[in-house]
Amino acid sequence: MRRQQLDIQLKTPEQIGKMRAAGLVVAAALAAMRDAVRPGVSTADLDAIAESVIREAGGVPSFLGYHGYPASICSSVNEQVVHAIPSPRQQLAEGDLISIDCGAVLDGWHGDAAITVGVGEVDPKLLRMAEVAQDAMWAGITAAARGTAAGTGRLTDISHAVETAVRAGGRYGIVDGYGGHGIGTEMHQDPHVLNHGRPGRGPRLVPGMALAIEPMITMGSPRTAELSDGWTVVTRDGSVAAHVEHSIALLSDGVWVLTAVDGGRGRLGDLVTARQPVSSPS
């Protein structure tokens, strides 16, 4: 069987600077939505906040109109895993867990990130799951940084690091069939980044790559189903899910977390590139 040839877009430092600018717009939108999350707020309210922040920064929501998607964010509550469409009828309630996925394109370059947020007082077990997802994402980013620096990294080193961190965190389901991706002049590019797998496989990790790392885990079975709206993905067993994501760029002197305000330095330290943004919002 012939292997599919991947078309991986490598970026110059200047282009990565433009992606950083888009990433900071996404970070600002997610921060505004995080602050707005509370009981009684609708997912449509959050969508309006995101679109406002993105457009005021001179950007365009990446999701809006993407293959016909009708909103600026995906707002997945409880058993909804990803791609849930915001609605004025879906109001957040005390104890909910919501995953908010947001993307923006600025000057032709995309940023993409997701957060999981508790609504009011939330079961600590659910918050712990969200924390494990975060830790797994950062484990994947760390693997990417170290593998690139050593010149020996392979794509599935990221996948293996994510899976290892999830398994170490508890008995959670790792959603199959969905994962991270390349990002740049399009929101979704090669390669697909699985959240599980053996290390040492796939294309080499090299400077100029930009990837979105996004674990999706559940409190129960990893099996999912797509609803009749053609977008919303839910857990088959009704268990609550968490989804987090950052877009990163690999450079010769380190990794740059494009959608983290601090570039990732708070979690990664010296693994973060020393380069300064070439292009960023004023």
C-alpha positions as CSV (number, residue, x, y, z in Angstrom):
1,M,0.0,0.0,0.0
2,R,1.4,3.4,-1.0
3,R,1.8,6.0,1.8
4,Q,0.1,9.3,1.4
5,Q,2.5,12.1,0.7
6,L,2.1,14.9,3.3
7,D,2.2,18.5,2.2
8,I,3.8,20.2,5.3
9,Q,4.1,24.0,5.0
10,L,7.3,25.4,6.5
11,K,7.2,29.0,7.6
12,T,9.9,31.6,7.7
13,P,10.5,33.5,11.0
14,E,8.7,36.5,9.6
15,Q,5.7,34.4,8.7
16,I,5.7,32.9,12.2
17,G,5.7,36.4,13.5
18,K,2.4,37.0,11.6
19,M,1.0,33.8,13.1
20,R,2.0,35.1,16.5
21,A,-0.1,38.2,15.9
22,A,-3.1,36.0,15.0
23,G,-2.5,33.8,18.0
24,L,-2.6,36.8,20.3
25,V,-6.0,37.7,18.9
26,V,-7.3,34.2,19.7
27,A,-5.8,34.5,23.2
28,A,-7.6,37.8,23.8
29,A,-10.9,36.3,22.6
30,L,-10.6,33.3,24.8
31,A,-9.7,35.4,27.8
32,A,-12.8,37.6,27.2
33,M,-15.0,34.5,27.0
34,R,-13.4,32.9,30.1
35,D,-14.3,36.0,32.0
36,A,-17.9,35.9,30.8
37,V,-18.6,32.2,31.6
38,R,-21.2,32.0,34.4
39,P,-24.6,30.4,34.9
40,G,-27.3,31.9,32.7
41,V,-24.9,33.0,29.9
42,S,-25.7,31.4,26.6
43,T,-23.2,29.9,24.2
44,A,-24.4,32.4,21.6
45,D,-23.4,35.2,24.0
46,L,-19.9,33.8,24.1
47,D,-19.9,33.6,20.3
48,A,-20.8,37.2,20.0
49,I,-17.9,38.2,22.4
50,A,-15.4,36.2,20.3
51,E,-16.5,37.7,17.0
52,S,-16.3,41.2,18.5
53,V,-12.8,40.8,19.9
54,I,-11.5,39.3,16.7
55,R,-13.0,41.9,14.4
56,E,-12.0,44.8,16.6
57,A,-8.4,43.5,16.3
58,G,-8.7,43.6,12.5
59,G,-9.1,39.8,12.1
60,V,-11.7,37.5,10.8
61,P,-13.1,34.4,12.7
62,S,-11.5,31.3,11.1
63,F,-14.5,29.1,11.9
64,L,-17.3,31.3,10.5
65,G,-18.3,29.8,7.2
66,Y,-15.7,27.1,7.3
67,H,-17.3,24.3,5.3
68,G,-20.6,26.0,6.1
69,Y,-20.0,26.2,9.9
70,P,-22.4,29.0,11.2
71,A,-20.5,30.5,14.1
72,S,-17.2,32.0,15.3
73,I,-16.5,29.5,18.1
74,C,-17.3,25.9,18.9
75,S,-18.9,25.7,22.4
76,S,-19.0,22.1,23.6
77,V,-20.8,21.6,27.0
78,N,-20.5,18.5,29.2
79,E,-20.9,15.4,26.9
80,Q,-20.3,17.5,23.8
81,V,-16.7,16.9,22.8
82,V,-16.0,19.3,19.9
83,H,-17.7,21.3,17.2
84,A,-20.9,22.2,19.1
85,I,-22.7,25.1,17.5
86,P,-23.4,28.1,19.8
87,S,-27.1,28.8,20.4
88,P,-29.1,31.4,22.4
89,R,-31.2,28.4,23.7
90,Q,-28.1,26.8,25.3
91,Q,-27.6,28.6,28.6
92,L,-24.8,27.5,30.9
93,A,-25.8,26.1,34.3
94,E,-24.0,25.7,37.6
95,G,-21.7,22.7,37.4
96,D,-21.3,22.6,33.6
97,L,-17.9,22.1,31.9
98,I,-17.6,24.0,28.7
99,S,-14.8,23.6,26.1
100,I,-14.5,26.7,23.9
101,D,-12.5,26.4,20.6
102,C,-11.7,29.6,18.8
103,G,-9.7,30.6,15.6
104,A,-8.8,33.9,13.9
105,V,-7.1,34.8,10.7
106,L,-5.1,38.0,10.5
107,D,-3.1,39.1,7.5
108,G,-3.7,35.7,5.9
109,W,-2.4,33.7,8.8
110,H,-4.3,31.6,11.3
111,G,-4.3,31.1,15.1
112,D,-6.3,28.3,16.8
113,A,-6.7,27.5,20.5
114,A,-9.2,26.0,23.0
115,I,-9.9,26.1,26.7
116,T,-12.1,24.1,29.1
117,V,-13.8,26.1,31.8
118,G,-16.0,25.2,34.7
119,V,-19.2,27.1,35.3
120,G,-19.7,28.1,38.9
121,E,-19.1,25.3,41.4
122,V,-18.0,22.2,39.4
123,D,-17.3,18.6,40.5
124,P,-13.6,18.5,41.4
125,K,-13.3,15.3,39.4
126,L,-14.3,17.1,36.2
127,L,-11.9,19.9,37.0
128,R,-9.2,17.4,37.5
129,M,-9.9,15.9,34.1
130,A,-9.6,19.4,32.5
131,E,-6.2,19.8,34.3
132,V,-5.0,16.4,33.0
133,A,-5.9,17.5,29.5
134,Q,-3.9,20.7,30.0
135,D,-0.9,18.8,31.3
136,A,-1.1,16.4,28.4
137,M,-1.1,19.3,25.9
138,W,2.0,20.8,27.5
139,A,3.7,17.4,27.5
140,G,3.1,17.2,23.8
141,I,4.5,20.7,23.3
142,T,7.5,19.8,25.4
143,A,8.2,16.8,23.3
144,A,8.0,18.9,20.2
145,A,10.4,21.4,21.6
146,R,13.0,18.9,22.7
147,G,12.7,16.7,19.6
148,T,13.3,19.7,17.3
149,A,16.2,21.0,19.4
150,A,17.9,17.5,19.3
151,G,17.2,17.1,15.6
152,T,15.8,13.6,16.3
153,G,12.1,14.4,16.9
154,R,9.3,12.7,15.0
155,L,5.7,13.7,14.8
156,T,4.4,10.7,16.9
157,D,6.7,11.7,19.8
158,I,4.1,14.4,20.4
159,S,1.3,11.9,20.2
160,H,3.1,9.5,22.6
161,A,3.8,12.3,25.1
162,V,0.1,13.3,25.1
163,E,-1.1,9.8,25.7
164,T,1.5,9.1,28.4
165,A,0.5,12.1,30.3
166,V,-3.2,11.3,30.1
167,R,-2.6,7.7,31.2
168,A,-0.5,9.0,34.1
169,G,-3.3,11.3,35.1
170,G,-6.0,8.8,35.6
171,R,-8.5,6.5,33.8
172,Y,-9.7,8.7,31.0
173,G,-10.9,8.0,27.5
174,I,-8.7,9.5,24.7
175,V,-11.0,10.4,21.9
176,D,-9.9,8.8,18.6
177,G,-10.4,10.2,15.1
178,Y,-9.9,13.8,16.2
179,G,-6.7,15.5,17.1
180,G,-4.3,18.3,16.3
181,H,-3.1,19.5,12.9
182,G,-0.8,21.7,11.0
183,I,-1.7,25.4,10.8
184,G,-0.6,28.4,8.7
185,T,-2.2,30.0,5.7
186,E,-5.1,27.5,6.3
187,M,-6.6,26.5,9.6
188,H,-6.2,22.8,9.0
189,Q,-3.1,21.6,7.2
190,D,-0.9,18.5,7.2
191,P,0.1,16.7,9.3
192,H,-2.7,15.3,11.5
193,V,-1.5,15.0,15.1
194,L,-2.9,12.1,16.9
195,N,-3.3,12.1,20.7
196,H,-2.0,8.6,21.1
197,G,0.5,6.3,19.5
198,R,4.0,4.9,19.5
199,P,6.9,7.4,19.4
200,G,9.5,7.7,16.7
201,R,7.2,7.7,13.6
202,G,6.0,10.1,11.0
203,P,7.8,13.2,9.6
204,R,10.7,14.8,11.4
205,L,10.1,17.8,13.6
206,V,12.0,20.7,12.0
207,P,12.2,24.5,12.4
208,G,9.4,26.2,10.4
209,M,6.7,23.7,11.4
210,A,3.5,25.1,13.0
211,L,1.2,22.7,14.7
212,A,-2.0,22.8,16.8
213,I,-1.8,20.4,19.7
214,E,-5.2,19.5,21.1
215,P,-6.0,16.7,23.5
216,M,-9.6,15.6,23.9
217,I,-10.4,13.3,26.8
218,T,-13.5,11.9,28.5
219,M,-14.5,10.7,31.9
220,G,-15.7,7.4,30.3
221,S,-15.5,5.7,27.0
222,P,-13.6,7.4,24.2
223,R,-16.3,6.4,21.6
224,T,-18.1,9.3,20.0
225,A,-21.0,10.1,17.7
226,E,-21.9,13.0,15.5
227,L,-25.3,14.6,15.9
228,S,-27.8,15.3,13.1
229,D,-26.6,18.9,12.8
230,G,-23.5,17.5,11.0
231,W,-21.1,19.1,13.4
232,T,-21.6,18.4,17.1
233,V,-19.6,15.4,18.4
234,V,-20.7,13.8,21.7
235,T,-19.6,10.9,23.8
236,R,-21.6,7.8,23.2
237,D,-21.9,7.0,26.9
238,G,-22.9,10.6,27.9
239,S,-19.7,11.1,29.9
240,V,-18.3,14.6,30.2
241,A,-15.4,15.6,28.0
242,A,-12.6,18.2,28.0
243,H,-10.7,19.8,25.1
244,V,-7.7,22.1,25.1
245,E,-5.5,23.4,22.4
246,H,-2.5,25.7,21.6
247,S,-0.9,26.5,18.3
248,I,2.9,26.3,18.4
249,A,5.8,27.1,16.0
250,L,9.1,25.2,16.0
251,L,12.2,27.4,15.5
252,S,15.9,26.6,15.6
253,D,16.3,27.9,19.1
254,G,13.1,26.6,20.7
255,V,9.3,26.4,20.5
256,W,6.9,29.4,20.5
257,V,3.4,28.9,21.8
258,L,1.7,31.3,19.5
259,T,-1.6,31.4,21.3
260,A,-0.2,31.8,24.8
261,V,0.3,35.4,25.9
262,D,3.7,34.6,27.5
263,G,4.7,32.4,24.5
264,G,4.6,29.4,26.8
265,R,7.5,30.5,29.0
266,G,5.6,29.9,32.2
267,R,5.2,26.2,31.5
268,L,8.3,25.6,29.3
269,G,11.0,27.9,30.6
270,D,14.1,27.8,28.5
271,L,12.5,25.6,25.8
272,V,10.7,28.8,24.6
273,T,12.4,30.6,21.7
274,A,14.3,33.8,22.6
275,R,13.1,35.4,19.4
276,Q,10.8,38.5,19.7
277,P,7.6,38.8,17.6
278,V,8.3,40.1,14.1
279,S,4.6,41.2,13.8
280,S,2.2,41.6,16.7
281,P,-0.8,43.7,17.6
282,S,0.0,47.1,19.1
